[in-house]
Amino acid sequence: MAGLIYLLLCVGTGYLICRFCFPNMCRFGEKTYKGEPLQVSPLFLCLPAWFLFGTLPVTWLTYGIACIFGAKRHPLLYANLIVMPLLAVLLFLGLRYLLKREKPELRKYFSTVTPGEVLFFSTVLAFFYLLMFWTLFSRNDKLYVGWSVASDFAPHIGMIRSFAVGNNFPTSYSHFAGLDIKYHFMFQFLVGNLNYLGMRLDWAFNLPSILCMLCTYSLLYFYAVKLTGHRSVGYLTGLLLTFRSSQAFLDYAASISPKKDFFKTLLANTEFIGTTEHEDWGLWNLNVYCNQRHLAIGLSVLLLALIYFTKLLYDGTRRAKQAADEKLLTILQENPEEELLPGERAEHLIRESVFRREGWQPASLIKPAAIGILLGLCSFFNGACVIGCLSVLFLMAWVSDRRLEYALTAALAVLLSFASTQLFISGSAVSPNYFFGFLADQKTVFGVVKYLLTLLGILPFVLLAAVAFLSKTGKYLTFAFLGPVILAFTTSLTIDITVNHKYVMIGVMLLCIPAAYLLRKLYVMKGLYVKLLSLLLVFALTISGFVDLRVVMKRNDPKDGNVMELDENSDICQFVMKNASSKDIFLTDWYSLNNFVLGGAMLYYGWPYYAWSAGYDTYLRERYVHSMYEAATPEMLDQLATACGIRFIVVDTAVRTSEEYTVNEDNILRTYGLVYNDGSTHIYDTRLKVYTEGRVE
């Protein structure tokens, strides 16, 4: 109950912030960006905005206060005792003040909601409720994690539990404890706080995930409808986002032999389809939204920013075009026989856009500042979405009005991102380097084109056709949507180029809008064959995604045993929760996800890919792990354990059978006291030394 109250306080806080910063937000759905009447319900913009503008700052406030009480055993107790009553008082006073000024017209929020929209968003809610609880659920006091998400959930659950049952302040990475935190962890902190407030872990993780997915689909729907003026484009955009376009289905179908068993083989398949690198991870399909739960909140913030700034782009192109045409008309009227020189109109357009006050002077400082702050706060929820958003805004700004609003938003976003980076990370969060080709086999222009066609199927061809039906402003906006894709194929920001896949997904999400516009355009044209072509294109664009969905369901089917069972009541989990804080580091084998992690254990060296991809030096720690487990004398072991900050040393079956080192458990036993023994797992406490100056006591 306390967790639900916390979320409601977040939404209420966001409502007050939006009323102050965007007093006319409820009217934003009355017209398209072209100025045509629209009347789409403001609910699809306002509810996500209230959630985002409340949840991000409140989560940061809670975290900041918890840091102040970081030396306490339960910092979140103090943080919530301060934050929740404070928000309740502010919300009461704020609502009282607003109600005195004007009575809320609830009718305007609901009167324009159509039955189609009710059906669409009910389906989205049911769909993601199923997906989230299919991959993570509790039953009989045990937690079950689906196989397709278990790898990513290892650091997620580790971080969540380090807050919920630990005191991870100042924050350290749960799978590489003792150093800084290079991992964007604030969504996990939000979940950990909800879990601390009494919300069961599956609900604490799944509920914010579902809400963030609803925000993403709601904002994407609103953006698509406001761009095109058609609700059907919003529905189709959501469909294309859910079920990706890819050549994967054709490649997989061609590989099935004999063909008479096609449907039987297809239905029995449990592997992600596709031939590009890491497709077997489910890198491009719905599995991403299941295992990277923090992605949706970043996508929502990105869409909210684009919804605001796209109006500036349309205003800028419309004003510059009108002014340039008037200028040219005046010239021709004064000199009827004069002919326009090639490029003269473009010259006037540039002059009107760049060298007029309207092109730069901000109409508001509060609105772009609020968006910039929100983007900055999002950097440790999902930094990739912030970078992706800035890449789109950078391209949009060139032809927009009020460019200083773009500059203010970008400056605040970068400033807050830099400040949080300096607070949490030793060194730089990103190291930009030119890297052409992303995951393409051939790092050439031809290789990239081939890779994109394999990855995206017919989507590039649909987009090329869609451009023909778009206005010049729509064409340029479509180009701006390519910003994150261009970034992904030209720049390496981290040691692991694979993480650039999120930039491609951001770009594809936005490009689904013009693709959906073309599909709708074809369907309303006269002629049966054109309508059939539209339906055929929808099928071709989504068939791979539908196959992906079936694979996600089968790979996480509990009836087939495709889940990992975790038990908070297990002896190991209880030992960690009762005897260790987040300052106590465990020396273990390469743990990924188990009851140690569920207990909130801070691992010296968890599964190395997580830490390596985040930018940590895993090779050095690997050598230290080998040295400690293989240490020949108590003095050598104690010196290493002290230098590495180890509190508990775990010796279990994985340690004893490791092919990387040969454990000397006799030496560990001669050095430290045994504090846990269940027959196979032994835990030694380095604070209980059983030797003095080389002599066993």
C-alpha positions, 0 to 999 in steps of 0.5 A: 500500500505504501508503494502505491501511495508513493507512486500516486504522490509522484503523479500528483507532484508531476501534475503540479509541475506540469500545471506550472511549467505547461499551463496549456498542456491540456490544449495541445491536442486541439490542433495538428502541427500544421494547424488543422483541427484535431481534438485528440484527448489530452489524456494521452499527453498529460497522464504520461507527462504527470508521471514523468515530471513527478517520478524522476525528480521525486526519485532523485529527491528520495535518493538524495535524502537516503544518501544523507542517511547512508551510514544508517542500516536502513537509509530508505526509512528516513528518506521516505519518512521525509519525502512522502509527508512532504509531498503530501503537504505540498500536493494538498496546498498546491491542489487547494491553490489551483482549485481556488483559481479554477475548477478542473474541467474533467470533461475535456480530458475524457469527452474526445476519447474514442472507443477505438482508443479505449480498445487500443490502450486496453490491449496495450495494457493487457499485452504488457501486463502479460509480458512483464508478469510472464517473465517475472512473477512470484508464486508460493513465496518464490520468485521466478525469472524467465530464461530470456531475461535472467542474464539482464535481470542479474545486475537489475535485481542485484541493484534493486535488492542492494537498495531494498534490503541493503544500504547501498549509499554511496552507491556501488555496482552490485556485480563489481562492488567497491568502486564507482557506479557506471551503471544507470541505476535510478530505475532500479533504485525506484523499484528497490524503494517500492520493494522496501515500502512493502510492494512484493518484488515482482509487483515492484518491478513489473508495475513501473515497467508496465506504466512506463510502457503505457507512457511510451505507447501513449506519447507515441500515439499522441505524437503520430496523431498530432503529426498526421491528423489521423488516429489510425496512424497512431494505432499502426505506429504502435503495431509497427513498434511492437512487431518489428520489421525484419528479414529474419522471418524469410531467412528462417523460413528458407532454412526450414527443411523439409518444407512439409514440416514448416508450420510444425517447426515454426511453432516448436521453435524456441530460438530467436530468429535472425542472421545478424550478430546477437540476434540470438540474444533477442537484441531487436525484439520484444525481449528487449522491453522485457529485460531492459525495463529501464528503457521505456522511461527513457523513450517516454522522456524522449517522446515528450521532448519531441512533442514539444519541439516539433511545433517549433520546427513546423513554425520555423519552416512555415514562417520562413517559407511564407516570408521568403515567398512574400519577398520573392513575390515583391521582387517579381512585382517590382521587376516583372521581367526578372527571372529568379536565379537558381538557388535564389529561393533557397537563399531567401529561405536560409536568410529568413530562417537564420537571420531573423529574430524569430529563428532564435528568440525564445518565447518561453524559458520555463518550458525548455528549461523543464524539458532540459531538466527532465532530460538531465534527470533521465541520464541515470535512468537511461542515458542512451535515450538522452543522447538519442534525443539530443541527436534528433533535436540537434538536427531539428534545430537547424530549421526550427524557430526559437533555437535558443530554446533548443540550446537551453534544453540541451545545455541543462540536459548536458549540465545535469548529466555531467554533474551526475556523472561526476557524482557517481563515476570516476572518469568519463561516462562515455568515450566517443570514438569514430567507429563506422559500421556498428555490427555489420560484417563489412565495415563499408557503406555497402556492408552497412546497407546490406546489414540494414536491409537484413535487419529491417526487412522492407522497412527502408523501402516503405520509408522511401515510398512514404517520403514521396507523400510527405511535405518538405517539413515532414521529409526533414523531420523524417531525416531528423529521426535518423539521427540516432541511427546515424549515431549508432553506425558512426560512433562508439560511446562505450567499450561495447559497441553492441549497446548502440542497438538502443540508438537504432531502436530509438530511430526505428520507433520514430520512423514507424510514424511515416511508415504507418502514414504510408500504410494508411494513405494506401488503404484509403486510396481507391481501388481494391488492389491498393488496399490489398497492397497496404494489408500485405505490407502490414503483414510483411512488416510485422510477421517477424515480430509475431514470430519473436513474440511466440519465441519470447513466450516459449522461452519463458514458459514456466510449464516447460521449466524455462524459469529460474527459481529464487527463494527469499526464504532460502538459508543463503538469502536470509544469511546475506540479508541478516549478516551483511550490509551493502558495504560488505563485499562477497568473494564468489565465483562468477555469479550471475543470478542466484539467492546470493544476488536476491539477498542483496549481496555485493559481489566483488566479481560477478559475471564479467560481461556486465561489468566489462560492458559498463567500462570496468577493468574486469581482467585485473579483478579476475587475477585477484580472484584467482590469487585469493582462492589459490593463496598458499598462506594465511598471510598472503590471503589476508593481505589480498582480501584486505586490499580488495575490501573482502568481507565474506569469502564463499566456497561452493560447488562452482568454486571447487569445480572452477576451471579458471583456478584451483581453490585452496580451501584449507588455507581459507579455513586456516585464515578465517572463521566459518560462519555459514555451512549448509554442507556444500556452501561455506562462507568465511568471515574475514573479520574472524581471523584464526591466525596471528603472525603466521600462527593458527590460534 
